[in-house]
Amino acid sequence: MRYISLIVLLLFVLAILSFSMLYTVRFTESAVKTTFGKAGENSIIVEPGLHFKAPFPIQSVTKYDTRTRIVQARSETQQTADDFQVIVEAFLTYKVTDPLKFFRSFSNAGDRPIDHYIKAEDSVLQDLLRSALGETSKFSITDLYSPDQGRSALPQLEERVLNTLAQGGEGGNPLDDYGIAVTFVGIDRIILPEDTTDAVITRMGANRDRLAERYESEGRSQARAIEAKAKSDADKIRAFAQRRADEILAKGEAEAAPYLAQQNINPELAVFIQNIRLMRESMAKKFTLIFSTSDYGMQLFDPDILQKTQGELPVPQSNPSASAGSED
């Protein structure tokens, strides 16, 4: 029974030693192994699997997740290039690229890796992101709020902020010195304060009025140019038509001159022939002539005279034989 207790005790001690001397590193992690709290160039473990170390407090291991993490910045008021105040909400993604630099920079925040992340995000990344958002001042409000699809300058603003962060901001240390790499910067939204919104609407209205006035001026100028060209073209057409008419008239007068000369030999005969020609051409078609009963020779057609002479005129008798013959 005593030997069994010793064996159990030995197994328990071995389990404790194994727990304190063995550790695992996942493929998504990097570890920093310290000896009496100090880490050297050979302290980084990136190979996944089971590893050995001296028991605590001789050696300890701090493991960092190397996957991408996200930091959401607090809303900040920024000024645009055209003196508008806007509220910018942004975020960034980063990852730990050098565990040793990261450990040396933030290990004084505590023993846990999460304490290191919090200090890196609050004391470095948040401040750098707010400072880098000052790049907004290089863009106008119309650049950020473009009415044309795909013409907004937000991608350029995000790129400039990312470059500023990589350099560590104005007077700051590059993020590489902290063992950090920012992989992406995004603008969640840009909010216009109420005063800025009113000012933007007023300015947009003024811009629209200026554009409308400019287009109207251009339209009037083009209308005057079109009217002047149309008048010039009309004058040319009238001048050409007048010259052509004069040419035709001169040609007609030249062709008519021999006939007029012949008609001038006997004008009365020429007038008579023209009258005869007019009557012939007029009477070639069906027409109606109206005469007055007062004209010479037309009195017999007067209804009063016809009534007076109706009883005096002999009434012709029908011929029976002719009628009979006609019936045959």
C-alpha positions in Angstrom: 0.0 0.0 0.0 2.9 2.3 0.8 4.4 1.7 -2.7 1.1 2.5 -4.3 1.0 5.9 -2.5 4.6 6.6 -3.6 3.8 5.8 -7.2 0.7 8.0 -7.2 2.7 10.8 -5.6 5.4 10.4 -8.2 2.9 10.4 -11.0 1.3 13.6 -9.6 4.7 15.3 -9.4 5.5 14.2 -13.0 2.1 15.6 -14.2 2.8 18.9 -12.5 6.3 19.0 -14.0 5.0 18.1 -17.4 2.3 20.8 -17.2 4.9 23.4 -16.2 7.6 22.3 -18.8 5.4 21.5 -21.8 3.4 23.9 -24.0 1.9 23.9 -27.4 1.9 26.5 -30.2 -1.0 26.5 -32.7 -0.4 27.3 -36.4 -2.2 30.6 -35.9 0.1 31.6 -33.0 3.6 32.8 -32.3 5.2 32.5 -28.9 7.9 34.4 -26.9 9.8 32.3 -24.4 11.3 34.4 -21.6 14.0 33.4 -19.1 13.6 35.2 -15.8 11.3 37.7 -17.6 13.8 38.6 -20.3 13.6 37.7 -24.0 16.3 37.5 -26.6 16.5 37.0 -30.3 16.2 33.2 -30.0 13.1 33.5 -27.8 10.6 33.5 -30.7 8.8 30.2 -31.4 6.8 30.1 -34.6 6.8 26.3 -35.3 3.4 24.8 -34.3 3.5 21.7 -32.1 4.7 20.6 -28.7 7.7 22.4 -27.1 9.7 22.3 -23.8 10.7 25.0 -21.4 12.0 25.2 -17.9 9.5 25.3 -15.1 8.1 28.6 -13.8 9.5 31.0 -12.6 12.6 30.2 -14.6 10.9 30.4 -18.0 7.5 31.5 -19.2 5.8 31.6 -22.5 3.5 34.3 -24.0 1.6 33.3 -27.0 0.1 35.8 -29.5 -2.6 35.2 -32.1 -1.1 36.2 -35.5 -4.5 36.5 -37.2 -6.0 39.8 -38.2 -7.6 41.9 -35.5 -9.9 45.0 -35.9 -9.8 48.3 -34.1 -12.8 50.7 -34.3 -11.9 54.3 -33.9 -14.1 56.8 -32.0 -15.9 59.4 -34.1 -13.7 62.3 -34.8 -14.6 65.8 -36.2 -12.4 66.7 -39.1 -12.2 69.7 -41.4 -12.3 69.4 -45.1 -10.3 71.4 -47.6 -13.2 73.7 -48.3 -13.7 74.5 -44.5 -16.6 72.1 -43.7 -16.8 70.2 -40.4 -17.5 66.5 -40.8 -17.6 63.6 -38.4 -15.5 60.6 -39.6 -16.0 57.1 -38.4 -13.2 54.7 -39.3 -11.6 51.3 -38.5 -8.4 49.5 -39.2 -7.3 45.9 -39.2 -3.8 44.8 -38.0 -1.8 41.8 -37.0 1.3 41.0 -35.0 4.2 40.5 -37.4 7.1 40.4 -34.9 6.2 38.8 -31.5 9.5 39.9 -29.9 9.1 43.6 -30.7 5.4 43.4 -29.7 6.4 41.8 -26.4 9.1 44.3 -25.6 6.7 47.2 -26.4 3.6 46.2 -24.5 4.6 43.5 -21.9 4.6 46.0 -19.1 0.8 46.2 -19.4 0.4 42.8 -17.7 1.1 39.1 -18.0 -1.7 38.2 -20.3 -1.6 38.6 -24.1 -5.0 40.3 -24.0 -3.5 43.1 -21.9 -0.8 43.6 -24.5 -3.4 43.8 -27.3 -5.5 46.4 -25.3 -2.5 48.6 -24.6 -1.4 48.4 -28.3 -4.8 49.4 -29.5 -5.6 52.1 -27.0 -2.2 53.8 -26.6 -0.9 53.4 -30.2 -3.3 52.4 -32.9 -6.3 54.5 -31.7 -4.1 57.6 -31.4 -2.4 57.0 -34.7 -5.7 56.4 -36.5 -7.2 59.6 -35.1 -4.1 61.5 -36.1 -4.0 60.0 -39.6 -7.6 60.9 -40.2 -6.3 64.5 -40.5 -5.7 63.6 -44.1 -9.4 64.4 -44.5 -8.4 68.1 -44.7 -6.8 67.4 -48.1 -10.2 66.6 -49.7 -13.2 68.8 -50.3 -16.7 67.9 -49.4 -17.6 67.4 -53.1 -14.7 64.9 -53.4 -16.1 62.8 -50.5 -19.7 63.2 -51.6 -19.6 62.8 -55.4 -23.0 62.4 -57.2 -21.3 60.2 -59.8 -21.0 56.5 -59.1 -17.4 55.5 -58.6 -16.1 59.1 -58.4 -15.9 59.4 -54.6 -12.5 60.1 -53.2 -13.0 57.8 -50.1 -10.7 55.1 -51.5 -7.9 57.7 -51.9 -8.6 59.0 -48.4 -8.4 55.4 -47.0 -5.1 54.8 -48.8 -3.5 58.1 -47.5 -4.6 57.2 -44.0 -3.1 53.7 -44.4 0.3 55.2 -45.6 0.3 57.6 -42.8 -0.3 54.9 -40.2 2.5 52.7 -41.7 4.9 55.7 -41.2 3.8 56.1 -37.6 2.1 59.5 -38.1 3.8 62.8 -37.7 6.8 62.5 -35.4 5.8 59.0 -34.4 7.6 55.7 -34.6 6.8 53.4 -37.6 4.4 50.6 -36.6 7.1 48.1 -37.6 9.0 49.2 -34.5 6.1 47.8 -32.4 5.9 44.5 -34.4 2.6 45.6 -35.8 1.4 45.8 -39.4 -1.8 47.6 -40.4 -3.4 45.6 -43.3 -6.4 47.8 -44.1 -8.1 51.1 -43.2 -11.8 51.7 -43.9 -14.1 54.7 -43.6 -17.4 53.5 -42.0 -19.3 56.7 -42.7 -18.9 60.5 -42.9 -21.6 62.4 -41.0 -22.5 66.0 -41.7 -23.4 68.0 -38.6 -26.7 70.0 -38.9 -24.9 73.3 -39.5 -22.6 71.8 -42.1 -25.6 70.1 -43.8 -27.4 73.5 -44.1 -24.2 75.1 -45.4 -23.6 72.3 -47.9 -27.2 72.6 -49.2 -26.9 76.3 -49.5 -23.6 76.0 -51.3 -25.0 73.3 -53.6 -27.9 75.6 -54.4 -25.6 78.4 -55.2 -23.5 76.1 -57.4 -26.6 74.9 -59.2 -27.7 78.5 -59.8 -24.2 79.3 -61.2 -24.4 76.3 -63.4 -27.9 77.2 -64.6 -26.8 80.8 -65.3 -23.8 79.6 -67.2 -25.8 77.1 -69.3 -28.4 79.8 -70.0 -25.6 82.2 -71.1 -24.1 79.5 -73.3 -27.6 78.8 -74.7 -28.2 82.4 -75.5 -24.8 82.7 -77.2 -25.4 79.6 -79.2 -28.9 80.9 -80.1 -27.5 84.2 -81.3 -24.9 82.3 -83.4 -27.6 80.1 -84.9 -29.8 83.1 -85.7 -26.9 85.0 -87.3 -26.0 82.0 -89.4 -29.6 81.4 -90.4 -30.0 85.1 -91.4 -26.8 84.9 -93.4 -27.9 81.8 -95.1 -31.3 83.3 -95.8 -29.7 86.4 -97.3 -27.5 84.3 -99.5 -30.6 82.3 -100.7 -32.6 85.4 -101.4 -29.7 87.0 -103.2 -29.3 83.8 -105.3 -33.0 83.6 -106.0 -33.1 87.3 -107.0 -30.2 86.9 -109.4 -31.8 83.8 -110.9 -35.2 85.5 -111.2 -33.4 88.5 -112.9 -31.7 86.1 -115.3 -34.9 84.3 -116.2 -36.8 87.6 -116.6 -34.0 88.9 -118.9 -34.0 85.7 -120.9 -37.8 85.9 -121.2 -37.8 89.5 -122.3 -35.1 88.7 -124.8 -37.1 85.8 -126.2 -40.3 87.8 -126.2 -38.7 90.9 -128.0 -39.2 89.5 -131.6 -42.9 88.7 -131.0 -43.5 92.1 -129.4 -41.8 93.7 -132.3 -44.2 91.9 -134.7 -47.2 92.8 -132.6 -46.2 96.4 -132.7 -46.6 96.5 -136.5 -50.4 96.2 -136.1 -51.4 96.6 -132.4 -55.2 96.3 -133.1 -54.8 93.0 -134.8 -52.6 91.7 -132.0 -55.2 92.6 -129.4 -57.9 91.0 -131.5 -55.9 87.8 -131.9 -55.3 87.7 -128.1 -59.0 88.1 -127.4 -59.9 85.3 -129.8 -57.2 83.1 -128.2 -58.6 83.8 -124.8 -62.2 83.0 -125.8 -61.1 79.8 -127.4 -59.1 78.6 -124.4 -61.9 79.6 -122.1 -64.8 78.0 -124.1 -62.9 74.8 -124.5 -64.2 73.8 -121.1 -67.8 73.7 -119.7 -68.8 77.2 -118.6 -71.8 79.4 -118.0 -72.5 82.9 -119.5 -74.8 85.3 -117.7 -76.5 88.2 -119.7 -78.8 90.9 -118.7 -82.3 91.0 -120.2 -81.7 94.7 -120.9 -78.9 93.9 -123.3 -79.7 94.2 -127.0 -81.4 91.0 -128.3 -81.9 89.6 -124.8 -85.4 91.2 -124.2 -87.1 88.1 -125.4 -85.8 86.2 -122.5 -87.5 88.6 -120.0 -90.1 86.6 -118.0 -92.7 89.5 -118.2 -92.5 89.6 -122.0 -92.8 85.8 -122.2 -96.0 85.9 -120.1 -97.6 88.6 -122.3 -96.9 86.7 -125.5 -97.8 83.2 -124.2 -101.4 83.3 -125.3 -100.7 84.8 -128.7 -98.2 82.2 -129.8 -99.7 79.3 -131.8 -99.6 75.9 -130.0 -98.3 73.2 -132.3 -100.6 70.2 -132.8 -99.4 66.6 -132.6 -99.6 64.5 -135.8 -101.6 61.3 -135.1 -100.0 59.4 -137.9 -96.6 60.5 -136.7 -97.5 59.3 -133.2 -98.8 56.1 -134.6 -95.7 55.6 -136.6 -93.6 56.4 -133.7 -95.5 53.8 -131.7 -94.6 51.3 -134.4 
